[in-house]
Amino acid sequence: MTEGAASRAGDLPDDLTATEAGMWQAFRNGSAYDLRSGDRVVDDPHGGHPWGPERTVRARIVCWLLLDGPPALAGRVSSLKLVGVRIDGVLDLAGGTVVPYVELKGCRFAQEVRLPEAHFTTLRLVGCSVPRLEAARVRTEGDLHLPRCRFHAGVRLTDAHIGTDLLLSQAVVHHDRSGRSIAADGMTVGQDLQAELLESYGEFSLRSAKVGVSLSLRGARLANPRARLALNAPQLTVERTLYLTPAGVGNPLLSGMTPERGTRIQPFTCEGGVRLDDGRFGDAVDLEGARFALTDDQELSLRRVQAPELRFLGERPERGAVVLSGARIVTLVDRAPGWPGPGRLHMGGFVYENLVPRGPFPLAERLDWVAAATAEYNPEPYERLATVLRGAGEDEDAREVLLAKQRRRRETLPLAAKFWGHVQDWAVAYGYRPGRAAVWMAVLWAAGSLAFARAGHPPVSPDEHPQWNPALFALDLLLPVIDLGQVGQWQLRGAWQWLAAALILLGWILATTVAAGATRLLRRN
């Protein structure tokens, strides 16, 4: 009997082995075909114990069942459910349409699985050993589940379209010949992409991928230390939240929940660079507890990222750089110990509207944070911080930030301008502490009044002059522009002339610094 005729009639083909015949009947019945021995060591698909013919089916027969299988028994729905089965040969379903439900648990594939441009309803490979999964442009109406699988030469999901969820939790994926562990550029996932406790040894590439709800890498370990990137995901779109956070080990119900007491917690760790440039995230990017092991030329790059919230709560990277240039965040949640030191933080064009520190983050450390991001003087990070503090009602702190900006700018000026800057700082703190000018004016006025009370003061015109008043005379010297009618009426000689000139000069210094501060205040308002 030919294969096609046998398929349509539901009869067993002549060339099936006994194991394949059992699988054939289980397919028509919609029941699980379980070939496990009951010994955990023997049944481990990732172990070295050989599985003989009694547990082996040919990949060609599996493809036959899925693409042109026999009809279901009366009252049943045909499906392929294999447990503890070895599949010999290349499972090649490229371009095919697979209608039956497919679920393979604890199976061992002898050669790669090829699914490019195939169309499934739902496909589940759970705890299987797979040399390689080639599934570019695969489409599923429902889920694609690959939890606890081990892929020895990578997974390719480029331009795949997953109707609901993609599950990679606890999978172990080694790199292919190009150095990529998971290539999923341009992939679309209708709902969640869950890759919790994933182990990736190579580059995990998600360039231009789209996730309909959340992307969870809780507790994942990404390692690609010899190359530039361990996670390469520019232009990634996640409608809700990207989680690079810890996970509870051993409890499948802990996702997104507070773990029970005594549960072992595994942080998200990444050995290699991370690139999330131009990403769009609907709710947040959560880096709480994340650990990044970078080399000097690697980066945690969030250039031009847009998100309502960034939770920068990971551990401080000992090496490498953190880049937030051009990112736009509404709320920045951070803590002081998590930021890298000078020269390893870049925030040019980084826009945030609210600061929510987790733990103590005094203003002095916040100024160090800005200074670390400006190896060369750049006013923008200081002005952004001052704007955010002022918006939160912290006007005094905002003035301190702007004062720190002027002091930082002074370091870049030529010698004469630097000297004048020191004078302005000493006198009235660049106008950000105007009360200091009033104190200096009062001190100089009092000193001048006492001094001029002893000065000789012949009138310029003996016939017509006001009454001598040393206090008004000193005040007339100190106040530029304003004429109180004293200075031009009296003649001073010798040291008194020099004292008068000094008061005029000091008055101009105080007036110009106060005017500069007032101008900056008006410009900000």
C-alpha positions in Angstrom: 0.0 0.0 0.0 1.3 3.4 -0.9 2.0 6.0 1.8 -0.8 8.4 0.5 -3.4 5.6 0.3 -2.5 4.3 3.7 -2.8 7.8 5.1 -6.2 8.5 3.7 -7.6 5.1 4.7 -6.0 5.2 8.2 -4.4 1.8 7.7 -0.9 1.1 8.9 1.8 1.4 6.2 3.7 -1.8 5.5 7.2 -0.5 6.3 6.6 0.8 9.8 8.6 -0.6 12.8 6.7 -1.7 15.8 7.6 1.5 17.6 6.4 3.6 14.7 3.2 1.6 14.5 2.5 2.5 18.1 3.1 6.2 17.4 0.8 5.9 14.4 -2.1 4.6 16.5 -1.5 7.1 19.3 -1.6 9.9 16.7 -5.1 8.7 15.4 -6.2 8.4 19.0 -4.9 11.8 20.1 -3.1 10.2 23.1 0.4 10.5 24.4 3.0 7.9 23.2 5.2 7.4 26.2 8.4 5.3 25.8 10.1 6.2 29.1 11.6 3.3 31.0 11.0 4.8 34.5 14.7 5.2 35.2 15.5 8.9 35.5 19.1 8.4 34.4 18.2 6.3 31.3 15.3 8.6 30.4 17.3 11.8 30.6 17.4 13.1 26.9 20.5 15.2 27.7 22.4 12.2 29.2 24.7 9.8 27.5 22.7 6.7 27.9 21.9 5.2 24.4 18.3 4.8 23.3 17.8 1.8 21.1 15.4 0.9 18.3 12.6 0.2 20.9 12.6 4.0 21.5 13.4 5.3 18.0 11.2 6.5 15.2 12.3 7.9 11.9 11.9 11.6 11.3 10.4 10.8 7.9 7.5 9.1 9.5 6.9 11.9 12.0 6.8 14.4 9.0 4.3 12.0 7.2 2.0 12.1 10.2 2.1 15.8 10.6 1.8 16.8 7.0 -0.4 14.0 5.6 -1.4 11.8 8.5 -4.3 9.4 8.8 -7.7 10.5 10.0 -8.5 10.5 13.7 -10.5 7.7 15.2 -14.2 8.3 15.7 -14.8 10.9 18.5 -11.1 11.7 18.7 -8.8 14.6 17.6 -5.5 13.5 16.0 -2.4 15.0 17.6 1.3 14.1 18.0 2.2 13.7 21.7 5.6 11.9 22.2 7.3 11.4 25.5 10.9 9.9 25.8 11.2 9.1 22.0 14.4 9.3 19.9 13.8 10.8 16.5 16.3 9.6 13.9 17.2 11.8 10.9 16.4 15.4 10.0 12.9 16.5 10.9 12.2 18.7 7.9 8.8 20.4 7.8 10.0 23.4 5.8 7.2 25.3 4.1 4.6 22.8 5.4 1.3 23.4 7.1 0.9 21.3 10.3 -2.7 21.2 11.5 -2.5 18.7 14.4 -1.4 19.7 17.9 2.3 18.9 18.4 3.8 18.2 21.8 7.1 16.4 22.4 8.4 16.0 25.9 11.8 14.6 26.9 12.6 13.6 23.4 16.0 13.3 21.7 16.6 14.4 18.2 19.5 12.8 16.4 19.8 15.7 13.8 18.5 19.2 13.5 14.9 20.3 13.2 14.0 22.3 10.2 10.9 24.4 10.3 11.5 27.5 8.0 8.3 29.0 6.7 6.2 26.2 8.3 2.8 26.9 9.7 1.6 25.4 13.0 -1.4 25.8 15.3 0.7 25.2 18.5 4.1 23.6 18.8 5.6 22.5 22.1 9.0 21.0 22.6 9.6 20.5 26.3 12.8 19.3 27.8 14.1 17.9 24.5 17.7 17.6 23.2 18.0 19.2 19.8 21.2 19.7 17.8 19.8 22.8 16.2 16.4 24.4 15.5 16.1 26.2 12.1 12.8 28.0 12.1 13.2 31.2 10.2 9.8 32.7 9.2 7.9 30.0 11.0 4.3 30.9 11.9 2.2 29.6 14.8 -1.5 30.5 15.5 -0.9 29.7 19.2 2.2 29.1 21.3 5.7 28.1 20.5 7.1 26.4 23.7 10.7 25.4 24.0 11.2 25.2 27.8 14.1 23.2 29.3 15.3 22.2 25.9 19.0 22.1 25.1 20.1 23.3 21.7 23.7 22.4 20.9 24.2 24.6 17.8 21.7 27.5 18.2 18.2 28.5 17.4 17.1 30.5 14.5 13.7 32.3 14.6 14.4 35.2 12.3 11.2 36.9 11.1 9.1 34.3 12.9 5.5 35.1 13.8 4.3 33.6 17.1 0.6 34.1 17.6 0.5 34.1 21.4 3.4 33.1 23.7 7.0 32.2 23.1 8.5 30.2 26.0 12.2 29.7 26.3 12.4 29.4 30.1 15.2 27.2 31.5 16.4 26.4 28.0 20.2 26.0 27.4 21.3 27.3 24.0 24.9 27.1 22.6 26.1 29.2 19.7 26.2 28.3 16.1 29.1 28.8 13.7 28.4 32.5 13.5 28.6 33.0 17.2 24.8 33.4 17.7 22.9 31.4 20.2 19.4 32.7 19.4 18.9 34.6 16.2 15.4 36.2 16.4 15.8 39.4 14.4 12.4 40.7 13.1 10.5 38.2 15.2 6.9 39.1 16.3 5.4 37.6 19.5 1.7 38.2 20.0 1.8 38.1 23.8 4.6 37.2 26.2 8.2 36.2 25.5 9.3 34.3 28.6 12.9 33.3 28.8 13.3 33.0 32.6 16.4 31.1 33.8 17.6 30.9 30.2 21.2 30.0 29.6 22.5 31.5 26.4 26.2 30.9 25.3 26.6 33.3 22.4 24.8 36.3 21.0 21.1 36.5 21.7 19.9 38.7 18.8 16.5 40.4 18.9 17.0 43.2 16.4 13.7 44.9 15.5 11.7 42.2 17.3 8.2 43.0 18.6 6.6 41.6 21.7 2.9 42.2 22.3 3.0 42.2 26.1 6.2 41.6 28.3 9.6 40.2 27.7 11.0 38.4 30.8 14.6 37.4 31.2 14.3 37.0 34.9 17.2 34.9 36.3 18.7 34.4 32.8 22.4 33.9 32.2 23.7 35.4 29.0 27.4 34.8 28.2 29.4 35.9 25.2 32.5 37.4 26.8 34.8 37.0 23.8 32.5 39.0 21.4 31.1 42.5 21.8 27.5 41.6 22.6 25.6 39.0 24.6 22.2 40.7 24.1 21.8 42.5 20.8 18.4 44.1 20.6 18.3 47.5 18.9 14.9 48.8 17.8 13.2 46.2 20.1 9.5 47.0 20.8 7.9 45.7 24.0 4.4 46.8 24.7 4.7 46.4 28.4 7.9 45.7 30.4 11.4 44.3 29.8 12.5 42.4 32.9 16.2 41.8 33.5 15.6 40.9 37.1 16.1 38.0 39.5 14.0 34.8 39.6 13.2 32.2 42.2 14.8 28.9 41.3 12.8 25.7 41.6 9.3 27.1 41.7 7.5 27.6 38.3 4.9 29.8 39.9 7.2 32.5 41.0 7.2 34.5 37.8 6.6 38.2 38.8 5.7 37.2 42.4 7.4 37.6 45.7 9.3 34.3 46.3 8.6 32.2 49.4 11.0 32.3 52.3 14.0 30.1 51.7 13.6 30.2 47.9 17.0 30.4 46.1 17.1 33.6 44.1 19.1 33.7 40.8 19.9 37.2 39.5 20.0 38.2 35.8 23.6 38.0 34.8 25.2 39.0 31.6 28.8 38.4 30.5 29.2 40.6 27.4 27.7 43.8 26.1 24.0 44.7 26.0 22.5 46.8 23.2 19.0 48.1 23.5 19.4 51.2 21.3 16.2 52.8 20.0 14.0 50.5 21.9 10.4 51.3 22.7 8.9 50.0 26.0 5.3 50.7 27.0 5.7 50.4 30.7 9.3 50.0 32.0 12.8 48.7 31.6 13.5 46.9 34.9 17.2 46.2 35.8 16.7 45.5 39.5 19.5 43.3 40.8 21.0 42.8 37.4 24.7 42.0 37.1 26.7 43.0 34.1 30.3 41.7 33.6 31.7 43.9 30.9 35.2 44.3 29.4 36.6 47.7 28.9 35.3 48.0 25.3 31.8 46.6 26.1 28.7 48.7 26.9 25.3 48.5 28.5 23.8 50.7 25.8 20.4 52.3 26.0 20.9 55.0 23.4 17.6 56.7 22.5 15.5 54.3 24.5 12.0 55.5 25.2 10.1 54.2 28.3 7.8 55.6 31.0 10.1 54.2 33.6 13.7 53.0 33.9 14.5 51.0 37.0 18.3 51.3 37.1 18.7 49.2 40.3 21.4 46.7 39.2 24.9 46.2 40.6 27.6 48.6 39.6 29.5 47.3 36.5 33.2 47.1 37.5 34.3 47.7 33.9 32.8 48.9 30.6 30.4 51.8 30.1 26.8 52.6 30.6 25.3 54.8 27.8 22.0 56.6 28.1 22.7 59.2 25.4 19.5 60.5 23.8 17.2 58.3 26.0 13.8 59.7 27.0 12.4 58.4 30.3 9.6 59.8 32.4 10.6 58.3 35.7 14.1 57.3 36.6 14.3 54.9 39.6 17.9 54.4 40.7 20.2 54.0 43.6 23.6 55.6 44.2 25.8 52.4 44.3 24.5 51.2 41.0 26.1 53.8 38.7 29.6 53.5 37.3 32.4 56.0 38.0 33.8 58.9 35.9 34.4 58.2 32.3 32.2 55.2 32.2 28.8 56.9 32.2 27.5 58.8 29.2 24.2 60.8 29.4 24.4 63.4 26.6 20.8 64.3 25.6 19.4 62.0 28.3 15.9 63.3 29.3 14.0 62.3 32.4 11.2 64.1 34.2 11.1 62.5 37.7 13.7 61.1 40.0 12.8 58.4 42.5 15.9 57.3 44.4 15.8 53.9 46.0 17.7 54.3 49.3 19.9 57.3 50.3 21.0 59.5 47.4 22.2 62.8 48.8 22.7 65.8 46.5 26.5 65.6 46.8 26.4 62.1 45.3 23.9 63.2 42.7 26.3 65.9 41.6 29.1 63.2 41.4 26.7 61.2 39.2 26.4 64.1 36.8 30.1 64.8 36.9 30.8 61.1 36.1 28.8 61.5 32.9 30.7 64.6 31.8 34.3 63.9 31.3 34.4 67.1 29.4 32.2 70.0 30.5 28.7 69.7 29.2 26.0 72.0 30.7 23.0 69.8 29.6 23.1 67.1 32.4 23.3 69.8 35.1 20.5 71.8 33.6 18.3 68.7 33.3 18.9 67.7 36.9 18.2 71.3 38.1 14.9 71.3 36.1 13.8 68.0 37.6 14.6 69.1 41.1 12.9 72.4 40.6 9.8 70.6 39.3 9.8 68.5 42.5 9.9 71.6 44.6 13.6 71.3 45.6 14.5 74.9 44.6 17.5 75.0 47.0 19.0 71.8 45.6 18.3 73.1 42.0 20.4 76.2 42.8 23.2 74.1 44.1 23.2 72.1 40.9 23.4 75.2 38.8 26.2 76.6 41.0 28.1 73.3 40.5 27.6 73.7 36.7 29.2 77.2 36.8 32.1 75.9 38.9 32.6 73.0 36.4 32.4 75.5 33.5 35.1 77.7 35.2 37.6 74.9 34.8 37.4 75.3 31.0 38.0 79.1 30.9 41.2 81.0 30.2 43.1 82.3 33.2 41.6 85.8 33.3 38.0 84.6 33.0 38.8 81.9 35.6 40.0 84.6 38.0 36.8 86.6 37.4 34.8 83.4 38.0 36.5 82.8 41.3 35.7 86.4 42.3 32.0 85.9 41.4 31.9 82.6 43.3 33.6 84.2 46.4 31.3 87.2 46.3 27.8 85.9 45.6 28.3 82.3 44.3 27.5 83.3 40.7 24.3 85.0 41.9 22.8 81.7 43.1 23.2 83.0 46.7 22.0 86.6 46.5 21.8 86.9 50.2 25.6 86.8 50.3 25.7 90.0 48.2 23.5 91.8 50.8 25.8 90.7 53.6 28.9 92.0 51.7 27.2 95.2 50.9 26.3 95.8 54.5 29.8 95.0 55.7 31.4 97.3 53.2 28.9 100.1 53.9 29.5 99.9 57.7 33.3 99.8 57.2 33.2 102.7 54.7 31.0 104.8 57.0 33.3 104.3 59.9 36.4 105.1 57.8 35.0 108.2 56.1 33.8 109.6 59.4 37.5 110.4 60.0 38.4 111.6 56.5 39.1 115.1 55.6 36.4 116.3 53.2 36.7 119.8 51.9 33.8 120.7 49.6 34.2 121.1 45.9 32.1 124.3 46.0 32.5 126.2 49.3 29.3 128.2 48.7 27.0 125.4 47.8 27.2 121.8 49.2 25.1 119.4 51.3 25.9 118.5 54.8 28.6 115.9 55.2 27.3 112.4 55.9 29.9 109.6 55.8 27.2 106.9 55.7 25.5 108.4 52.6 28.9 109.0 51.0 30.0 105.4 51.4 26.6 104.2 50.1 26.9 106.5 47.1 30.3 104.9 46.3 29.0 101.3 46.6 25.8 101.7 44.5 26.6 102.0 40.8 24.4 104.0 38.5 22.4 105.4 41.5 23.5 109.0 42.4 22.8 110.0 46.0 24.4 113.5 45.5 27.4 112.9 47.7 30.4 111.7 45.7 30.7 114.8 43.5 30.4 117.3 46.3 33.6 116.5 48.3 37.3 116.3 47.7 39.3 113.4 49.0 43.1 113.2 49.0 45.8 110.5 49.4 44.7 107.2 50.8 41.1 108.3 51.0 40.9 108.5 47.2 42.2 104.9 47.0 39.6 103.7 49.5 36.8 105.5 47.5 38.0 103.8 44.3 38.1 100.4 46.0 34.5 100.8 47.2 33.4 101.8 43.7 35.1 98.7 42.2 33.6 96.4 44.8 30.2 97.9 44.3 30.4 97.2 40.6 31.5 93.6 41.2 28.6 92.9 43.6 26.2 94.6 41.2 27.3 92.7 38.1 27.3 89.3 39.8 23.8 89.9 41.3 22.6 91.1 37.9 24.0 87.9 36.3 22.3 85.7 38.8 19.0 87.6 38.3 19.3 87.3 34.6 19.8 83.5 34.9 16.8 83.3 37.2 14.5 85.2 34.8 15.7 83.1 31.9 14.9 79.9 33.7 11.5 81.2 34.7 
